[in-house]
Amino acid sequence: MKELINVKDVFFRYNEESSDAVKGVSFSVHEGEWLAIVGHNGSGKSTLAKLLNALLLPYKGEIIIDGYSSLDEDNKWEIRRRVGVVFQNPDNQFVGTSVLDDVAFGLENNGFPRDEMLVRIQDSIEKVNMSSFLEHEPYRLSGGQKQRVAIAGVIALRPRIIILDEATSMLDPRGRKEVIEVVKELNKTEKITVISITHDLEEAILADRMIAMNQGEAVLEGKPVDIFEKYGEQLKSYSLDLPFSIQLKKKLAEKGFNLSGNYLTHEELVDELWRLKLQT
Ligand SMILES: Nc1ncnc2c1ncn2[C@@H]1O[C@H](COP(=O)(O)OP(=O)(O)OP(=O)(O)O)[C@@H](O)[C@H]1O
C-alpha cells in the first residue's frame, strides 16, 4: 500500500517561551488506513492535526503528505486539498442556511463549475445518509446529523485523508454511532484514509492502528486490541480509560470466566456473554 503521510521526527512549540507541544513524533500512514491518535487533554493531539493540515509548521523535522512537504510554502494548498478536517463543535461548522448551501460553500470557494458542484453535493450528501435533509436548516439538526453534514462538506472536495479532530466528543451515544458508521463506510468503500483524534478509547477500537500521545510524545503504537491487552496500566497512567468491553473481559477473567478472543464492540461482547451463559 502506498504511504500517504510521513511524519518525521517532528517538533513544534507555540512560542519561544513555551515548551514543545509536539516532541519528536514520527509515524507514517498508508492509503486506506484508519489511524486513531489518542491522548488526554493537552497531550498534543490537536496540534498534530494542525501540523498534518499545514496550518502549523514544525520547527524541526518534516511532514510529507502524498509527496508534498509542508515545509515548502508552495505546497500548502496541495496539502489542504488532500486533507479534510472535521472539528469538534458541530455548531461552529456551518456557513449555509440549508444543508445544500452548506455543502455547496466549500465547492463554490474552490471555483467548481455549477454542474460539477451539483453532482458532488448530491453524491457527498448521499454518502452521509442526509439526502432527505437537503433543504433543512443546519442548526435544527441533531448533533450527529450536523457532523454528518460537516463530513459531507469535507468529502465534497474529495480529499484523500479525513482528520476527525474530536469530531464525536460533543455528541450523544446515538450521534456518535451515526458519525462513526459513516466514517467506517467511507474508509471501507471509498478507501478514504482516516485519522481520528480522540481521548475516547471506545472510538479508537475501530481503527487499524493506534498511537497514544502523552505530553507531546507518541508513547505507544500498535493495533488497538494489542495495546489495550498489553498496556492497560500504562494507558491509565496517561489518564485514558480502557474501553468497557476490555475492562469487563479483564474483570471476568479475574473471576475465572475467560472470554475466548477479543470482543471489542458492545454487540460482539453481548453475543459472547450469551454464548458463555448458555454453556454454564
Ligand atoms: N494556541 C496555543 N498557544 C499556546 N499554547 C497552546 C496553544 N494551543 C495549544 N497549546 C498548548 O500545547 C499543548 C498541546 O495542546 P493540544 O491542544 O495540541 O492538546 P490536545 O491533546 O489536543 O488537548 P485538547 O483535547 O485539550 O485540545 C498544551 O500544553 C496546550 O496548552
The ligand as an ORCA input file, in Angstrom:
! r2SCAN-3c Opt
* xyz 0 1
  N      -2.657     28.430     20.601
  C      -1.865     27.982     21.571
  N      -0.936     28.779     22.134
  C      -0.107     28.326     23.100
  N      -0.130     27.063     23.586
  C      -1.039     26.217     23.063
  C      -1.968     26.622     22.035
  N      -2.740     25.559     21.710
  C      -2.337     24.544     22.497
  N      -1.319     24.921     23.295
  C      -0.597     24.073     24.259
  O       0.003     22.994     23.551
  C      -0.121     21.785     24.294
  C      -0.824     20.733     23.438
  O      -2.164     21.169     23.213
  P      -3.177     20.436     22.209
  O      -4.389     21.312     22.082
  O      -2.457     20.061     20.999
  O      -3.522     19.139     23.032
  P      -4.729     18.141     22.863
  O      -4.191     16.807     23.166
  O      -5.404     18.345     21.558
  O      -5.683     18.573     24.034
  P      -7.223     19.040     23.993
  O      -8.000     17.799     23.773
  O      -7.419     19.634     25.341
  O      -7.315     20.063     22.877
  C      -0.854     22.132     25.576
  O       0.104     22.328     26.590
  C      -1.563     23.414     25.254
  O      -1.717     24.209     26.392
*
